[in-house]
């Protein structure tokens, strides 16, 4: 994609001190754009979408602020403003899909429709017409003049098609609601494809992940576990016990089958009950026939949540990461669900990569997670609450380090 528009652009500092005010053009590329003044000698400046912190428009002006705190205003595009806006968001949204890991698997279908997002408190977030792209692991919504966002199937709590009103209601694990409508003659095709993808997700979890490990359990029991453990989300031991007590024992034994690891995390295991011990199992796309298994320890009385992903290959170290439950006032136990959700979202959506969960942003400057650590709210909060990690081969040193971190 490469299109250009004539316009005026202004550049100023964060304190509104004007640096530039030029008539010229904008040339839009696939991952950014160039602002260029009139005259053959003016090469202008190239701005990548990865450099932009805020991006919005008002009336017939486009505003954006970079992470370097430089402010820009694009104006005077005339009758082509709507088309300029459409092309800018089209290019920006393609970037966002990659930079924020929205695409999951192959693209299966695309439809035109209308969306509305409402917070768990009933407050409108945004709405408008959009492209609805169904991928194997998520629904990406691309508004015409707004930022793209994704509905990850792993975090869908409930969904319902209304065949009379021709709408779809989706309730997410975080309580937010998404309503989709105006699909016209494509409604039935959209419904069929969406249900096929959601059904296929459970089938994959049961057949490719859970059944080979827990062969002795009935398919209905495995399906219950698959519903709770979508994408490898951590599920409390208590919830698994409610499904099947024998299954709960089998899952715990599978997670702790490495006796050395079991000994290392024993101090944490002794601090939690069945409500605060969480297990996750997922398909490992990096290792043939491999699975990811991980454990989370929720310790509200110590204001800590810790998790450990079991080594996936020989060179991988045994590590445990610790995060503070950030509480301005009240009981940490009441806020622990937020921390559990943050960890689940970060690990599942970023394919169980540990680096973006704790490493300094300077160390991630050239990594694929550079933009995600700046823009994904749950990841930003999680990183700010990082308290430390424990690693090494000696279980006794683990006990000492855990004591230092937890106190």
PERA-V377507 format. One record per backbone hydrogen bond with DSSP energy under -1.0 kcal/mol. NH is the residue of the N-H (numbers start at 1). CO is the residue of the C=O. If there is no record, write none. Layout:
BEGIN
NH;CO / NH;CO
END
This chain:
BEGIN
3;28 / 5;26 / 7;24 / 8;75 / 9;22 / 10;73 / 11;20 / 12;71 / 13;17 / 16;13 / 19;11 / 20;11 / 22;9 / 24;7 / 25;36 / 26;5 / 27;34 / 28;3 / 29;32 / 33;47 / 34;27 / 35;45 / 36;25 / 38;23 / 42;39 / 45;35 / 47;33 / 49;31 / 51;48 / 52;49 / 53;65 / 54;65 / 56;63 / 58;61 / 61;58 / 62;74 / 63;56 / 64;72 / 65;54 / 66;70 / 67;51 / 69;66 / 71;12 / 72;64 / 73;10 / 74;62 / 75;8 / 80;77 / 81;78 / 84;80 / 85;81 / 86;82 / 87;83 / 88;84 / 89;85 / 90;86 / 91;87 / 92;88 / 93;89 / 94;90 / 95;91 / 96;92 / 97;93 / 98;94 / 99;95 / 100;96 / 101;98 / 102;97 / 108;134 / 109;134 / 111;132 / 113;130 / 114;181 / 115;128 / 116;179 / 117;126 / 118;177 / 119;123 / 122;119 / 125;117 / 128;115 / 130;113 / 131;142 / 132;111 / 133;140 / 134;109 / 135;138 / 136;106 / 137;104 / 139;151 / 140;133 / 141;149 / 142;131 / 144;129 / 149;141 / 151;139 / 153;137 / 155;152 / 156;153 / 157;171 / 158;171 / 160;169 / 162;167 / 166;162 / 167;162 / 168;180 / 169;160 / 170;178 / 171;158 / 172;176 / 173;155 / 175;172 / 177;118 / 178;170 / 179;116 / 180;168 / 181;114 / 186;183 / 187;184 / 190;186 / 191;187 / 192;188 / 193;189 / 194;190 / 195;191 / 196;192 / 197;193 / 198;194 / 199;195 / 200;196 / 201;197 / 202;198 / 203;199 / 204;200 / 205;201 / 206;202 / 207;203 / 208;204 / 209;205 / 210;205 / 211;206 / 214;210 / 217;214 / 222;218 / 223;219 / 224;220 / 225;221 / 226;222 / 227;223 / 228;224 / 229;225 / 232;229 / 233;230 / 235;279 / 237;277 / 238;274 / 240;236 / 241;237 / 242;238 / 243;239 / 244;240 / 248;244 / 249;245 / 250;246 / 251;247 / 252;248 / 253;249 / 254;250 / 255;251 / 256;252 / 257;254 / 262;258 / 263;259 / 264;260 / 265;261 / 269;265 / 270;266 / 271;268 / 278;296 / 279;235 / 280;294 / 282;292 / 284;290 / 290;287 / 292;282 / 294;280 / 295;308 / 296;278 / 297;306 / 298;276 / 299;304 / 302;299 / 303;300 / 304;299 / 305;323 / 306;297 / 307;321 / 308;295 / 310;293 / 316;313 / 320;390 / 321;307 / 322;388 / 323;305 / 324;385 / 325;303 / 334;331 / 335;332 / 339;335 / 340;336 / 341;337 / 342;338 / 343;339 / 344;340 / 345;341 / 346;342 / 347;343 / 348;344 / 349;345 / 350;346 / 351;348 / 352;347 / 353;350 / 357;354 / 358;355 / 359;355 / 363;360 / 367;364 / 370;367 / 373;369 / 375;371 / 376;372 / 380;376 / 381;377 / 382;378 / 383;379 / 384;380 / 385;381 / 386;383 / 387;322 / 388;322 / 390;320 / 398;394 / 399;395 / 400;396 / 401;397 / 402;398 / 403;399 / 404;400 / 405;401 / 406;402 / 407;403
END
